[in-house]
Amino acid sequence: MIPGLLVSAPASGTGKTTVMLGLLRALAQDGLAVQPFKSGPDYIDPAFHLAAAGRASYNLDSWAMDEALLGAIAARAAGADICIAEGSMGLYDGVATRGRAGFGSSAETARRMGWPVVLVIDAGGQAQSAAATALGFARYAPDLPFAGVILNRVASPRHERLIRAGMDHAGLAVLGVLPRRGDLALPERHLGLIQAVEHPDLEAAIAGYATFLRDNVDLAAIRTAARIGPAPPLGSLPPPPAQRIALARDAAFSFTYPHLLEGWRQSGAEILPFSPLADEAPAPEADLVWLPGGYPELHAGRLAAADTFRAGLARHADTRPVHGECGGYMALGAALIDKDGTRHRMAGLLGLVTSYETRKFHLGYRRAVLTRPMPGHPPGTALRGHEFHYSTILDSPDPPLAKVADADGNPVPETGACRDRVSGTFFHMISAEP
């Protein structure tokens, strides 16, 4: 195992992603091979991690993954000098209230991997009280290793002295103090950060974060705080659903979990990327077409005009399977209505009609038991995944693909759909239960 740390915070919006990216790049600049991870089901942050560290970032999810899969993903750190994981939401916030083995919190990830927590505290509007917050997080779970705090948005030297006095009183190590700066926020949209490929100058932004962290964080103390935890049992990454997989990949379709792609490649599958936005058809020799999630609603007009893509997709579906997740599922439907109420023609391989004109938030873990086959999985298979979108179903005339429930076992109406060789789900698959 490789020594590691987990960067977390009391809540979202404290600056932990900026700290994470700056830390990854600064350590890499020091000559370390840095392996990034993301705790939880986020599918945007890993692309930023890759840009900062130069190594693919993988999700670790204590609700959706069993111990064997966690071990297989942790083994991706082979050859690295240090692992740095980024938490989701607040440190103890679980998206589930019960599940296979846990609630899906960042604290669970840190505990299972044996990685001490670096807590990023937004110090705005408080002084010594910040220490009470940090102390509560450090003692809430006595068995959770705790490295110390990085203070963010500190207004002045006097402000820093007051906060440090509180941290000294609480016996907590201060690993860094970041002055307040207004130019350190990453661009966002309704699902969180924009995608890494959309950032106007990501390399310059990350280089700036690294300089800022180097000037204000004790990197030597960070490295010293990293610990080697007990190795999870070594399992296997998920096998591929086909031998030759045509994978849609562009600004409209980009949300594929890295551990899935790695598992497919590791098992010898050939991944054949193509761009629906460039009006490219899937490779004719592909055994399966896979449309991942993304932002088709932002490109609906171009997708509606992509005749070559749509015709190639229909030809493939005549003889071989096609599957879509979330955005890919919507693109397989009859129509997508954008936020302005404009109706755009989609592939028409399913009867699904979705709308962003009336937004409805869908978020949470999903457990789906297939009632019909899905590429790579027979009926009866239980899949674990995550759903995160704002679209509303106006029509779905096709048979359901699965019985879907949230993490508490409550039924979810978005059951996916299938027609002949075409299937789709609103949840992004993370793993299949043994």
C-alpha positions as CSV (number, residue, x, y, z in Angstrom):
1,M,0.0,0.0,0.0
2,I,1.0,3.6,-0.6
3,P,0.8,6.3,2.1
4,G,-2.2,8.6,1.7
5,L,-4.4,11.5,2.9
6,L,-8.0,12.5,2.4
7,V,-8.8,16.2,1.8
8,S,-12.3,17.0,3.2
9,A,-14.3,19.8,4.7
10,P,-17.2,20.5,7.0
11,A,-19.4,21.3,4.0
12,S,-19.4,21.9,0.2
13,G,-18.2,25.3,-0.9
14,T,-15.2,25.6,1.4
15,G,-12.5,25.4,-1.3
16,K,-11.4,21.8,-1.0
17,T,-11.3,21.2,-4.7
18,T,-9.0,24.2,-5.2
19,V,-6.8,22.9,-2.3
20,M,-6.9,19.4,-3.9
21,L,-5.8,20.6,-7.3
22,G,-3.0,22.8,-6.0
23,L,-1.8,20.1,-3.6
24,L,-1.7,17.5,-6.4
25,R,0.3,19.8,-8.7
26,A,2.7,21.1,-6.0
27,L,3.6,17.6,-4.9
28,A,4.0,16.5,-8.5
29,Q,6.3,19.5,-9.1
30,D,8.4,18.2,-6.2
31,G,9.1,15.0,-8.1
32,L,6.5,12.8,-6.4
33,A,4.3,10.4,-8.3
34,V,0.9,11.4,-6.9
35,Q,-2.1,9.1,-7.2
36,P,-5.5,11.0,-6.9
37,F,-8.8,9.5,-5.8
38,K,-12.3,10.8,-5.4
39,S,-14.5,9.7,-2.5
40,G,-18.1,9.1,-3.6
41,P,-19.8,9.0,-7.0
42,D,-18.6,12.3,-8.5
43,Y,-17.8,12.0,-12.2
44,I,-16.5,15.5,-12.9
45,D,-13.7,16.0,-10.4
46,P,-11.5,13.0,-11.5
47,A,-10.8,14.8,-14.9
48,F,-9.5,17.8,-13.0
49,H,-7.4,15.5,-10.8
50,L,-5.9,13.9,-14.0
51,A,-5.0,17.3,-15.3
52,A,-3.3,18.3,-12.0
53,A,-1.5,15.1,-11.2
54,G,-0.8,13.5,-14.6
55,R,-2.3,10.2,-13.3
56,A,-5.9,8.9,-13.8
57,S,-8.1,9.5,-10.8
58,Y,-10.5,6.8,-9.5
59,N,-13.6,6.9,-7.4
60,L,-13.7,5.0,-4.1
61,D,-17.3,4.5,-2.9
62,S,-18.1,2.7,0.3
63,W,-21.8,2.3,-0.6
64,A,-21.7,1.2,-4.2
65,M,-18.5,-0.9,-4.0
66,D,-17.7,-4.1,-2.1
67,E,-14.3,-4.6,-0.4
68,A,-12.9,-6.5,-3.3
69,L,-13.7,-3.7,-5.8
70,L,-12.3,-1.1,-3.4
71,G,-9.1,-3.2,-3.2
72,A,-8.9,-3.5,-7.0
73,I,-9.3,0.3,-7.4
74,A,-6.8,1.1,-4.6
75,A,-4.3,-1.1,-6.4
76,R,-4.3,1.5,-9.2
77,A,-1.9,3.5,-7.0
78,A,0.9,1.0,-7.7
79,G,4.1,2.9,-8.5
80,A,2.9,6.1,-6.8
81,D,4.7,7.8,-3.9
82,I,1.6,9.2,-2.2
83,C,-2.2,9.0,-2.5
84,I,-4.3,12.1,-2.2
85,A,-8.1,11.6,-2.1
86,E,-10.8,14.4,-2.3
87,G,-13.9,14.0,-0.2
88,S,-17.5,14.7,-1.3
89,M,-19.7,17.3,0.5
90,G,-19.0,17.4,4.2
91,L,-16.7,14.8,5.9
92,Y,-19.5,12.8,7.5
93,D,-22.2,13.4,5.0
94,G,-23.5,10.1,3.5
95,V,-25.8,10.1,0.5
96,A,-27.3,6.9,1.9
97,T,-28.8,6.2,5.3
98,R,-28.1,2.5,5.0
99,G,-26.6,0.2,2.4
100,R,-24.4,-2.7,1.7
101,A,-21.8,-1.8,4.2
102,G,-21.9,1.9,4.7
103,F,-23.5,5.3,4.1
104,G,-21.1,6.5,1.3
105,S,-19.4,9.2,3.4
106,S,-15.9,10.5,2.9
107,A,-15.1,9.6,6.6
108,E,-15.8,5.9,5.6
109,T,-13.4,6.1,2.7
110,A,-10.7,7.6,5.0
111,R,-11.3,4.9,7.7
112,R,-11.3,2.0,5.2
113,M,-8.1,3.1,3.5
114,G,-6.4,4.2,6.8
115,W,-5.8,7.7,5.4
116,P,-5.7,10.7,7.8
117,V,-8.1,13.6,7.1
118,V,-6.9,17.0,6.2
119,L,-9.9,19.3,7.0
120,V,-10.2,22.5,4.9
121,I,-12.0,25.1,7.1
122,D,-13.6,28.2,5.7
123,A,-12.5,30.8,8.3
124,G,-14.6,33.6,6.9
125,G,-16.7,35.3,9.6
126,Q,-15.1,33.5,12.6
127,A,-11.9,33.3,14.6
128,Q,-11.4,31.0,17.6
129,S,-14.7,29.4,16.9
130,A,-13.2,27.7,13.8
131,A,-11.2,25.6,16.3
132,A,-14.5,24.4,17.9
133,T,-15.7,23.3,14.5
134,A,-12.5,21.5,13.7
135,L,-12.4,19.8,17.1
136,G,-15.9,18.5,16.7
137,F,-15.0,17.0,13.4
138,A,-11.8,15.5,14.8
139,R,-13.6,13.9,17.8
140,Y,-16.9,12.9,16.2
141,A,-15.5,9.6,15.1
142,P,-12.6,8.8,17.5
143,D,-11.3,5.9,15.3
144,L,-10.9,8.2,12.3
145,P,-7.3,9.3,11.7
146,F,-7.0,13.1,11.7
147,A,-4.0,15.0,10.3
148,G,-4.9,18.6,10.9
149,V,-6.5,21.6,9.2
150,I,-5.9,24.0,6.3
151,L,-7.5,27.4,7.0
152,N,-9.0,29.0,3.9
153,R,-10.1,32.6,3.3
154,V,-8.1,34.1,6.1
155,A,-8.6,37.9,6.0
156,S,-5.5,39.2,7.7
157,P,-2.4,38.4,9.9
158,R,-4.5,39.3,13.0
159,H,-7.3,37.0,11.9
160,E,-4.7,34.2,11.4
161,R,-3.3,34.8,15.0
162,L,-6.7,34.5,16.5
163,I,-7.6,31.3,14.7
164,R,-4.2,29.7,15.4
165,A,-4.7,30.5,19.1
166,G,-7.9,28.5,19.0
167,M,-6.3,25.6,17.2
168,D,-3.4,25.6,19.7
169,H,-5.9,25.4,22.5
170,A,-7.7,22.5,20.8
171,G,-4.5,20.7,20.1
172,L,-5.0,20.7,16.4
173,A,-2.2,21.0,13.8
174,V,-2.4,23.9,11.3
175,L,-1.0,22.6,8.0
176,G,-1.6,25.7,6.0
177,V,-3.2,29.2,6.0
178,L,-4.7,30.4,2.8
179,P,-5.3,34.2,2.5
180,R,-8.6,35.3,1.0
181,R,-8.5,35.6,-2.7
182,G,-11.4,36.1,-5.1
183,D,-9.8,34.5,-8.2
184,L,-9.5,31.0,-6.9
185,A,-13.1,29.7,-7.6
186,L,-13.6,27.2,-10.4
187,P,-16.4,27.9,-12.9
188,E,-19.7,26.1,-12.1
189,R,-23.0,25.3,-13.6
190,H,-26.2,23.6,-12.3
191,L,-24.5,20.1,-11.8
192,G,-21.5,21.6,-10.0
193,L,-18.1,22.3,-11.7
194,I,-17.9,22.7,-15.5
195,Q,-16.1,19.8,-17.1
196,A,-12.3,20.0,-17.3
197,V,-12.4,20.1,-21.1
198,E,-14.5,23.2,-21.0
199,H,-12.3,25.2,-18.7
200,P,-11.0,28.3,-20.6
201,D,-7.4,27.8,-19.3
202,L,-7.2,24.9,-16.9
203,E,-3.4,24.5,-17.0
204,A,-2.9,28.1,-16.0
205,A,-5.5,27.8,-13.2
206,I,-3.9,24.7,-11.8
207,A,-0.4,26.2,-11.9
208,G,-1.7,29.2,-10.0
209,Y,-3.3,27.0,-7.4
210,A,0.0,25.1,-7.0
211,T,1.9,28.3,-6.5
212,F,-0.7,29.5,-4.0
213,L,-0.5,26.3,-2.0
214,R,3.3,26.2,-2.1
215,D,3.4,29.7,-0.6
216,N,0.9,29.0,2.1
217,V,0.9,25.3,3.0
218,D,3.5,23.2,4.8
219,L,4.0,20.6,2.1
220,A,6.6,18.8,4.2
221,A,4.1,18.4,7.0
222,I,1.5,17.2,4.5
223,R,3.8,14.5,3.3
224,T,4.8,13.5,6.9
225,A,1.1,13.2,7.8
226,A,0.3,10.6,5.1
227,R,-0.1,7.1,6.4
228,I,-0.2,3.6,5.0
229,G,-3.5,1.9,5.9
230,P,-4.5,-1.8,5.9
231,A,-4.8,-3.2,2.3
232,P,-8.3,-4.0,1.3
233,P,-8.7,-7.5,-0.3
234,L,-7.6,-7.5,-3.9
235,G,-10.4,-8.1,-6.2
236,S,-11.0,-7.5,-9.9
237,L,-12.2,-4.5,-11.8
238,P,-15.6,-4.9,-13.6
239,P,-15.4,-6.9,-16.8
240,P,-16.4,-5.4,-20.2
241,P,-19.9,-5.8,-21.5
242,A,-18.5,-6.5,-25.0
243,Q,-15.2,-7.1,-26.8
244,R,-15.4,-4.0,-29.1
245,I,-17.2,-1.0,-27.5
246,A,-18.0,2.1,-29.5
247,L,-17.9,4.8,-26.8
248,A,-19.4,8.3,-27.3
249,R,-16.9,10.8,-26.0
250,D,-17.1,14.6,-26.4
251,A,-18.5,17.6,-24.5
252,A,-22.0,16.1,-24.6
253,F,-21.1,12.6,-23.5
254,S,-18.2,12.4,-21.0
255,F,-19.3,10.9,-17.7
256,T,-17.8,7.4,-17.5
257,Y,-16.3,6.1,-14.3
258,P,-12.6,5.6,-14.8
259,H,-12.5,2.2,-13.0
260,L,-15.0,0.9,-15.5
261,L,-12.9,1.9,-18.5
262,E,-9.8,0.6,-16.8
263,G,-11.5,-2.8,-16.2
264,W,-12.7,-3.0,-19.8
265,R,-9.2,-2.3,-21.1
266,Q,-7.6,-4.6,-18.6
267,S,-9.8,-7.5,-19.8
268,G,-8.7,-6.9,-23.4
269,A,-11.7,-5.0,-24.7
270,E,-11.2,-2.5,-27.5
271,I,-12.7,0.9,-26.9
272,L,-13.5,2.8,-30.0
273,P,-14.3,6.5,-29.2
274,F,-16.5,8.6,-31.5
275,S,-18.1,12.0,-31.3
276,P,-21.8,12.5,-31.8
277,L,-21.3,16.3,-31.7
278,A,-18.9,15.9,-34.7
279,D,-21.7,13.9,-36.4
280,E,-19.6,10.7,-36.3
281,A,-21.2,7.3,-36.5
282,P,-20.1,4.6,-34.2
283,A,-17.5,2.2,-35.6
284,P,-19.3,-0.4,-37.8
285,E,-17.2,-3.2,-36.4
286,A,-18.3,-2.5,-32.8
287,D,-20.1,-5.1,-30.8
288,L,-21.8,-2.5,-28.6
289,V,-22.5,1.2,-28.6
290,W,-22.3,2.9,-25.2
291,L,-23.6,6.5,-24.7
292,P,-22.4,7.8,-21.3
293,G,-23.9,10.7,-19.4
294,G,-23.0,14.3,-19.9
295,Y,-24.7,17.5,-21.1
296,P,-26.8,16.7,-24.2
297,E,-29.3,19.4,-23.2
298,L,-26.5,22.0,-23.9
299,H,-26.0,20.6,-27.4
300,A,-29.4,19.4,-28.3
301,G,-29.6,21.4,-31.5
302,R,-26.3,19.9,-32.8
303,L,-27.4,16.4,-31.8
304,A,-30.7,16.9,-33.6
305,A,-28.8,17.9,-36.8
306,A,-26.3,15.0,-36.5
307,D,-27.8,12.8,-39.3
308,T,-24.7,10.6,-39.8
309,F,-24.6,9.8,-36.0
310,R,-28.3,9.0,-35.8
311,A,-28.3,6.8,-39.0
312,G,-25.2,4.9,-37.8
313,L,-26.7,4.4,-34.4
314,A,-29.9,3.0,-36.0
315,R,-27.9,0.6,-38.3
316,H,-26.1,-0.7,-35.3
317,A,-29.3,-1.2,-33.3
318,D,-30.7,-3.4,-36.1
319,T,-28.3,-6.2,-35.1
320,R,-26.3,-5.3,-32.0
321,P,-27.0,-3.7,-28.6
322,V,-27.0,0.0,-27.7
323,H,-27.0,1.4,-24.2
324,G,-27.2,4.9,-22.8
325,E,-26.8,6.3,-19.3
326,C,-28.5,9.5,-18.2
327,G,-27.6,12.0,-20.9
328,G,-27.0,9.0,-23.3
329,Y,-30.4,7.6,-22.3
330,M,-32.0,10.9,-23.2
331,A,-30.2,11.0,-26.5
332,L,-31.6,7.6,-27.4
333,G,-35.2,8.9,-26.9
334,A,-37.6,10.5,-29.2
335,A,-37.1,14.1,-28.1
336,L,-35.4,16.4,-25.6
337,I,-37.0,19.7,-24.7
338,D,-34.4,22.3,-23.6
339,K,-34.8,24.9,-20.9
340,D,-36.4,27.4,-23.3
341,G,-39.1,24.9,-24.3
342,T,-37.6,24.1,-27.7
343,R,-38.2,20.5,-28.7
344,H,-35.2,18.7,-30.3
345,R,-35.4,15.4,-32.2
346,M,-33.2,12.7,-30.7
347,A,-32.2,9.2,-32.0
348,G,-35.7,7.8,-31.6
349,L,-34.5,4.3,-30.7
350,L,-36.6,4.6,-27.5
351,G,-39.9,6.5,-27.0
352,L,-38.5,8.6,-24.1
353,V,-39.3,12.3,-24.1
354,T,-37.5,14.4,-21.5
355,S,-37.7,18.1,-20.6
356,Y,-35.6,20.7,-19.0
357,E,-38.3,23.4,-19.3
358,T,-39.6,22.3,-15.9
359,R,-36.6,21.3,-13.9
360,K,-36.8,18.6,-11.3
361,F,-33.8,17.6,-9.2
362,H,-33.0,13.9,-9.1
363,L,-30.1,12.9,-6.8
364,G,-29.0,9.8,-5.0
365,Y,-27.7,6.3,-5.0
366,R,-29.6,3.7,-6.9
367,R,-30.0,-0.1,-6.6
368,A,-31.4,-1.6,-9.8
369,V,-32.5,-5.3,-10.2
370,L,-32.7,-5.9,-13.9
371,T,-36.0,-7.3,-15.2
372,R,-34.6,-7.5,-18.8
373,P,-31.0,-7.9,-20.1
374,M,-28.6,-5.0,-20.2
375,P,-25.3,-5.3,-22.1
376,G,-23.0,-7.4,-19.9
377,H,-25.7,-8.3,-17.4
378,P,-28.6,-10.9,-17.5
379,P,-32.0,-10.3,-15.9
380,G,-31.9,-10.6,-12.1
381,T,-28.5,-8.9,-11.8
382,A,-28.4,-6.2,-9.0
383,L,-26.5,-3.1,-10.1
384,R,-25.3,-0.2,-7.9
385,G,-25.1,3.3,-9.3
386,H,-25.9,7.0,-8.8
387,E,-28.4,9.4,-10.4
388,F,-27.8,13.2,-10.7
389,H,-29.8,15.2,-13.2
390,Y,-32.5,17.9,-13.5
391,S,-34.6,16.5,-16.4
392,T,-38.3,15.5,-16.2
393,I,-39.8,12.5,-18.1
394,L,-42.8,13.5,-20.2
395,D,-43.3,10.2,-21.9
396,S,-41.7,6.7,-21.6
397,P,-43.8,4.1,-23.5
398,D,-41.2,1.3,-23.5
399,P,-41.0,-1.5,-21.1
400,P,-39.0,-0.8,-17.9
401,L,-35.4,-2.2,-17.8
402,A,-35.3,-2.7,-14.0
403,K,-36.9,-2.3,-10.6
404,V,-35.0,0.6,-9.2
405,A,-34.8,1.8,-5.5
406,D,-32.9,4.4,-3.6
407,A,-30.3,3.5,-0.9
408,D,-33.1,3.0,1.6
409,G,-35.0,0.6,-0.6
410,N,-37.7,3.1,-1.5
411,P,-39.0,2.6,-5.1
412,V,-37.7,5.1,-7.7
413,P,-40.0,5.8,-10.7
414,E,-37.1,6.2,-13.2
415,T,-36.8,2.5,-14.1
416,G,-34.9,2.8,-17.3
417,A,-36.4,1.4,-20.5
418,C,-35.6,-1.1,-23.3
419,R,-36.8,-1.7,-26.8
420,D,-35.4,-4.6,-28.8
421,R,-31.6,-4.3,-28.5
422,V,-31.7,-0.7,-27.1
423,S,-31.6,0.0,-23.3
424,G,-31.1,3.0,-21.1
425,T,-31.0,4.1,-17.5
426,F,-31.0,7.4,-15.7
427,F,-28.5,6.1,-13.2
428,H,-24.7,5.8,-13.9
429,M,-23.6,2.2,-13.1
430,I,-20.8,1.9,-10.6
431,S,-20.7,-1.9,-9.9
432,A,-22.7,-5.1,-10.0
433,E,-23.4,-7.0,-6.8
434,P,-21.7,-10.4,-6.6
